[in-house]
């Protein structure tokens, strides 16, 4: 049976994901509108027969949402192959956009049994641990820059790798006002930020993801990670080497870019 244009493009991106390849850009019809990009992303994710270990929120910077004329972020699945330990090496190419520093949360599987919507009042009981995280962001396509949020969403959320630092048991802190930075000491490069750039604050971003999982009737039946979005924007990779991310009160996380 002859494949449709949609099926051909889904298969192209899935193959790029599985074989770590870079392919020609997707047609605009699948990326320009976020609603269409989300449908495309879900078709791709459903073709990956590998364990899902968590979810990411994408497009959590409110100024970016306004610039791209979007009202909300999106979420994407994170597969086991994309999650590695702090300090590991990550190989990049010229279509890598940069690195992000995030707050991530480990969510208890009891979340999937709850029937109520997640609010700021009940969210804490589902959080087991929290940690700093570096996300290496980039395309599996020969394209650069961002013209729409759908560009990121359609390409598996444009996540290449996630590196998680030491996790700490969850405690209530002023998560919406913590200083953050990502740096490469060898070249005297540092980008500073704050957790308040993440969709008001990382807990609000977490709430967005969890309620969307409920809406979509997702059930992993196991503990899982949620990555809430960058506190420093997309920091440029000035040179290959070691980059250290630091989030006040949470700790540090490291990636070696090769």
FIVO-441726 format. One record per residue (C-alpha): residue number from 1; y, z, x. Coordinates in steps of 0.25 Angstrom, whole numbers, padded with zeros to 4 digits. Example, Ala and Ser with C-alpha at 12.3 -4.5 7.8 and 13.67 -1.06 7.14 Angstrom:
FIVO-441726
+-----+-------+-------+-------+
: pos :    yy :    zz :    xx :
+-----+-------+-------+-------+
:   1 : -0018 :  0031 :  0049 :
:   2 : -0004 :  0029 :  0055 :
+-----+-------+-------+-------+
//
This chain:
FIVO-441726
+-----+-------+-------+-------+
: pos :    yy :    zz :    xx :
+-----+-------+-------+-------+
:   1 :  0000 :  0000 :  0000 :
:   2 :  0014 : -0004 :  0005 :
:   3 :  0022 :  0008 :  0010 :
:   4 :  0036 :  0010 :  0003 :
:   5 :  0048 :  0011 :  0012 :
:   6 :  0048 :  0026 :  0009 :
:   7 :  0034 :  0028 :  0014 :
:   8 :  0036 :  0020 :  0026 :
:   9 :  0048 :  0028 :  0031 :
:  10 :  0041 :  0041 :  0027 :
:  11 :  0029 :  0037 :  0036 :
:  12 :  0038 :  0033 :  0047 :
:  13 :  0045 :  0047 :  0048 :
:  14 :  0032 :  0054 :  0046 :
:  15 :  0026 :  0046 :  0058 :
:  16 :  0038 :  0049 :  0066 :
:  17 :  0037 :  0064 :  0063 :
:  18 :  0022 :  0065 :  0066 :
:  19 :  0022 :  0056 :  0079 :
:  20 :  0036 :  0061 :  0084 :
:  21 :  0042 :  0047 :  0083 :
:  22 :  0056 :  0041 :  0080 :
:  23 :  0057 :  0030 :  0070 :
:  24 :  0067 :  0021 :  0064 :
:  25 :  0077 :  0028 :  0054 :
:  26 :  0074 :  0030 :  0040 :
:  27 :  0081 :  0021 :  0029 :
:  28 :  0093 :  0028 :  0023 :
:  29 :  0087 :  0029 :  0010 :
:  30 :  0078 :  0040 :  0014 :
:  31 :  0089 :  0048 :  0022 :
:  32 :  0103 :  0046 :  0016 :
:  33 :  0101 :  0055 :  0004 :
:  34 :  0095 :  0069 :  0006 :
:  35 :  0087 :  0068 : -0007 :
:  36 :  0079 :  0056 : -0002 :
:  37 :  0078 :  0061 :  0012 :
:  38 :  0071 :  0074 :  0007 :
:  39 :  0061 :  0065 : -0001 :
:  40 :  0058 :  0057 :  0011 :
:  41 :  0056 :  0070 :  0020 :
:  42 :  0046 :  0076 :  0010 :
:  43 :  0038 :  0063 :  0010 :
:  44 :  0038 :  0064 :  0025 :
:  45 :  0034 :  0079 :  0026 :
:  46 :  0023 :  0076 :  0016 :
:  47 :  0016 :  0067 :  0025 :
:  48 :  0016 :  0077 :  0037 :
:  49 :  0002 :  0084 :  0036 :
:  50 :  0006 :  0095 :  0045 :
:  51 :  0010 :  0110 :  0043 :
:  52 :  0024 :  0113 :  0038 :
:  53 :  0029 :  0126 :  0045 :
:  54 :  0043 :  0126 :  0038 :
:  55 :  0055 :  0119 :  0033 :
:  56 :  0069 :  0116 :  0038 :
:  57 :  0083 :  0116 :  0031 :
:  58 :  0091 :  0103 :  0035 :
:  59 :  0105 :  0101 :  0034 :
:  60 :  0110 :  0115 :  0032 :
:  61 :  0123 :  0114 :  0038 :
:  62 :  0133 :  0113 :  0027 :
:  63 :  0144 :  0105 :  0034 :
:  64 :  0133 :  0095 :  0037 :
:  65 :  0128 :  0095 :  0022 :
:  66 :  0143 :  0092 :  0018 :
:  67 :  0144 :  0081 :  0028 :
:  68 :  0132 :  0074 :  0023 :
:  69 :  0135 :  0077 :  0009 :
:  70 :  0123 :  0085 :  0006 :
:  71 :  0122 :  0098 : -0003 :
:  72 :  0110 :  0104 :  0003 :
:  73 :  0100 :  0104 :  0016 :
:  74 :  0086 :  0099 :  0015 :
:  75 :  0073 :  0105 :  0020 :
:  76 :  0062 :  0099 :  0028 :
:  77 :  0047 :  0103 :  0032 :
:  78 :  0044 :  0108 :  0046 :
:  79 :  0031 :  0104 :  0051 :
:  80 :  0023 :  0112 :  0061 :
:  81 :  0025 :  0102 :  0072 :
:  82 :  0040 :  0104 :  0072 :
:  83 :  0040 :  0119 :  0074 :
:  84 :  0039 :  0123 :  0089 :
:  85 :  0042 :  0136 :  0096 :
:  86 :  0055 :  0139 :  0103 :
:  87 :  0056 :  0134 :  0117 :
:  88 :  0047 :  0122 :  0115 :
:  89 :  0051 :  0108 :  0119 :
:  90 :  0056 :  0097 :  0109 :
:  91 :  0057 :  0083 :  0113 :
:  92 :  0069 :  0075 :  0107 :
:  93 :  0073 :  0061 :  0106 :
:  94 :  0087 :  0054 :  0104 :
:  95 :  0085 :  0056 :  0089 :
:  96 :  0085 :  0071 :  0090 :
:  97 :  0098 :  0076 :  0083 :
:  98 :  0098 :  0090 :  0090 :
:  99 :  0094 :  0104 :  0089 :
: 100 :  0097 :  0115 :  0078 :
: 101 :  0096 :  0130 :  0078 :
: 102 :  0091 :  0137 :  0066 :
: 103 :  0087 :  0149 :  0059 :
: 104 :  0073 :  0148 :  0054 :
: 105 :  0065 :  0157 :  0044 :
: 106 :  0050 :  0160 :  0043 :
: 107 :  0047 :  0161 :  0028 :
: 108 :  0035 :  0168 :  0022 :
: 109 :  0025 :  0161 :  0014 :
: 110 :  0028 :  0170 :  0002 :
: 111 :  0040 :  0161 :  0000 :
: 112 :  0031 :  0151 : -0007 :
: 113 :  0026 :  0161 : -0017 :
: 114 :  0040 :  0165 : -0022 :
: 115 :  0045 :  0158 : -0034 :
: 116 :  0060 :  0162 : -0034 :
: 117 :  0070 :  0154 : -0027 :
: 118 :  0074 :  0159 : -0013 :
: 119 :  0088 :  0166 : -0013 :
: 120 :  0096 :  0174 : -0003 :
: 121 :  0090 :  0187 : -0009 :
: 122 :  0075 :  0184 : -0008 :
: 123 :  0074 :  0174 :  0004 :
: 124 :  0072 :  0186 :  0014 :
: 125 :  0059 :  0190 :  0009 :
: 126 :  0053 :  0176 :  0013 :
: 127 :  0058 :  0176 :  0027 :
: 128 :  0049 :  0181 :  0038 :
: 129 :  0056 :  0178 :  0051 :
: 130 :  0068 :  0170 :  0056 :
: 131 :  0070 :  0163 :  0069 :
: 132 :  0079 :  0154 :  0077 :
: 133 :  0075 :  0139 :  0077 :
: 134 :  0079 :  0126 :  0084 :
: 135 :  0077 :  0113 :  0077 :
: 136 :  0077 :  0100 :  0085 :
: 137 :  0082 :  0090 :  0075 :
: 138 :  0080 :  0075 :  0075 :
: 139 :  0075 :  0062 :  0069 :
: 140 :  0062 :  0055 :  0069 :
: 141 :  0071 :  0042 :  0067 :
: 142 :  0079 :  0034 :  0076 :
: 143 :  0092 :  0039 :  0070 :
: 144 :  0103 :  0049 :  0075 :
: 145 :  0113 :  0057 :  0067 :
: 146 :  0114 :  0062 :  0053 :
: 147 :  0120 :  0054 :  0042 :
: 148 :  0113 :  0061 :  0030 :
: 149 :  0105 :  0074 :  0028 :
: 150 :  0094 :  0065 :  0024 :
: 151 :  0093 :  0059 :  0038 :
: 152 :  0088 :  0073 :  0043 :
: 153 :  0080 :  0076 :  0030 :
: 154 :  0072 :  0063 :  0030 :
: 155 :  0067 :  0065 :  0044 :
: 156 :  0059 :  0077 :  0042 :
: 157 :  0072 :  0085 :  0042 :
: 158 :  0074 :  0080 :  0056 :
: 159 :  0067 :  0091 :  0063 :
: 160 :  0060 :  0089 :  0076 :
: 161 :  0056 :  0103 :  0080 :
: 162 :  0059 :  0117 :  0077 :
: 163 :  0058 :  0128 :  0087 :
: 164 :  0058 :  0142 :  0082 :
: 165 :  0062 :  0155 :  0090 :
: 166 :  0057 :  0169 :  0089 :
: 167 :  0056 :  0173 :  0074 :
: 168 :  0061 :  0186 :  0069 :
: 169 :  0058 :  0194 :  0057 :
: 170 :  0068 :  0190 :  0046 :
: 171 :  0079 :  0200 :  0044 :
: 172 :  0092 :  0199 :  0037 :
: 173 :  0104 :  0195 :  0046 :
: 174 :  0117 :  0187 :  0044 :
: 175 :  0109 :  0174 :  0046 :
: 176 :  0122 :  0166 :  0041 :
: 177 :  0130 :  0170 :  0053 :
: 178 :  0122 :  0170 :  0066 :
: 179 :  0127 :  0163 :  0079 :
: 180 :  0118 :  0152 :  0084 :
: 181 :  0118 :  0143 :  0096 :
: 182 :  0109 :  0132 :  0103 :
: 183 :  0111 :  0130 :  0118 :
: 184 :  0106 :  0123 :  0130 :
: 185 :  0111 :  0132 :  0142 :
: 186 :  0107 :  0121 :  0153 :
: 187 :  0118 :  0112 :  0148 :
: 188 :  0128 :  0123 :  0142 :
: 189 :  0126 :  0118 :  0128 :
: 190 :  0127 :  0127 :  0116 :
: 191 :  0129 :  0125 :  0101 :
: 192 :  0133 :  0137 :  0093 :
: 193 :  0131 :  0139 :  0078 :
: 194 :  0129 :  0149 :  0067 :
: 195 :  0119 :  0151 :  0056 :
: 196 :  0130 :  0150 :  0046 :
: 197 :  0129 :  0135 :  0047 :
: 198 :  0115 :  0134 :  0041 :
: 199 :  0117 :  0131 :  0026 :
: 200 :  0126 :  0144 :  0025 :
: 201 :  0115 :  0152 :  0032 :
: 202 :  0101 :  0150 :  0036 :
: 203 :  0095 :  0159 :  0025 :
: 204 :  0102 :  0150 :  0015 :
: 205 :  0096 :  0138 :  0022 :
: 206 :  0082 :  0145 :  0021 :
: 207 :  0084 :  0147 :  0006 :
: 208 :  0087 :  0132 :  0004 :
: 209 :  0074 :  0129 :  0011 :
: 210 :  0066 :  0139 :  0003 :
: 211 :  0071 :  0135 : -0010 :
: 212 :  0068 :  0121 : -0007 :
: 213 :  0054 :  0124 : -0004 :
: 214 :  0053 :  0131 : -0017 :
: 215 :  0059 :  0119 : -0024 :
: 216 :  0049 :  0109 : -0017 :
: 217 :  0037 :  0119 : -0020 :
: 218 :  0033 :  0120 : -0005 :
: 219 :  0022 :  0129 : -0002 :
: 220 :  0018 :  0131 :  0013 :
: 221 :  0011 :  0144 :  0010 :
: 222 :  0014 :  0149 :  0024 :
: 223 :  0026 :  0155 :  0031 :
: 224 :  0036 :  0144 :  0036 :
: 225 :  0049 :  0142 :  0043 :
: 226 :  0062 :  0138 :  0037 :
: 227 :  0073 :  0132 :  0047 :
: 228 :  0086 :  0134 :  0041 :
: 229 :  0096 :  0124 :  0048 :
: 230 :  0104 :  0123 :  0061 :
: 231 :  0114 :  0134 :  0065 :
: 232 :  0120 :  0125 :  0076 :
: 233 :  0120 :  0111 :  0069 :
: 234 :  0112 :  0100 :  0076 :
: 235 :  0115 :  0104 :  0091 :
: 236 :  0114 :  0092 :  0101 :
: 237 :  0104 :  0092 :  0111 :
: 238 :  0113 :  0089 :  0123 :
: 239 :  0101 :  0089 :  0133 :
: 240 :  0086 :  0091 :  0134 :
: 241 :  0082 :  0105 :  0137 :
: 242 :  0082 :  0119 :  0132 :
: 243 :  0090 :  0123 :  0120 :
: 244 :  0092 :  0138 :  0115 :
: 245 :  0095 :  0142 :  0101 :
: 246 :  0100 :  0155 :  0097 :
: 247 :  0103 :  0162 :  0084 :
: 248 :  0109 :  0175 :  0084 :
: 249 :  0100 :  0187 :  0079 :
: 250 :  0088 :  0177 :  0078 :
: 251 :  0086 :  0173 :  0093 :
: 252 :  0084 :  0160 :  0101 :
: 253 :  0075 :  0147 :  0100 :
: 254 :  0074 :  0137 :  0111 :
: 255 :  0070 :  0122 :  0112 :
: 256 :  0068 :  0113 :  0124 :
: 257 :  0073 :  0099 :  0121 :
: 258 :  0065 :  0088 :  0129 :
+-----+-------+-------+-------+
//
